Amino acid sequence: EKMGQPLNTSNEDEVTAISYDAQRMFISRYNGTHQDLYESELSGSSWSEPKALFQNSINTEYNEKQASFSHDNIKTYFVTDNPYANKGGTDMFFSGRINARHSEEWGKAFTVGSELNTKHNEGCIYMHPDGQTIYFTSKGHNSMGGYDVFKSVRLPGKWSEPVNLGYPVNTVYD
C-alpha cells in the first residue's frame, strides 16, 4: 500500500533503513540538485514530516544515499560521493552524536575506514544490532561482478577483511 504524504513526494523517495524499534526511518530524497537523507518518526500510526539530516555533518552538496542506524542510536552510517576522505565513487561514512542528550547535535562525518572503502563504489550499508557487524555492497574487494554483499566485523581499532557472502546471495550481476 502506498504510504502517501508526508513520506512520498513528487520526487524520488526511497526508504533506506528502519530503526530497530521500528519507530524511525531514514529516507533518501532528491532535492532538485542532489540526494539527501531525511528522518521520519512514527507517532501512533502516522509518520512525521521527514526532516533533513544534519546539514554539513551528514547532508552536504553531494549525494548522500543509503543509511543505517547504529544499535545504540549514537551513530548514523551512510553512503556518499562527497570527495572528502573518499577513496573513489561512493564510500561509507559515519557521524556520531556529540551529546547523547541532544539528538540534534551531530559531529563531523568520518570514513568508516580503508579496510571497507575501495576506489570502486560502495553502496547499501547495514549495521547489525550487535554493533560489531556491518553488511554492505561494493563493486570492489573480490566482487563476483557488479555490486556484491560483504560482511565485516569490528576488531580493536579496525574492521576485519570484508568477506564476500558468495553465491547464491551474490551473482555476476548487481
Secondary structure, 3 states (H helix, E strand, C coil): CCCCCCCCCCCCEEEEEECCCCCEEEEEEECCCCEEEEEEEEECCEECCCEECCECCCECCCCEEEEEECCCCCEEEEEECCCCCCCCCCEEEEEEECCCCCCCCECCCEECCCCCCCCCCEEEEEECCCCCEEEEEECCCCCCCCCEEEEEEEECCEECCCEECCCCCCCCCC
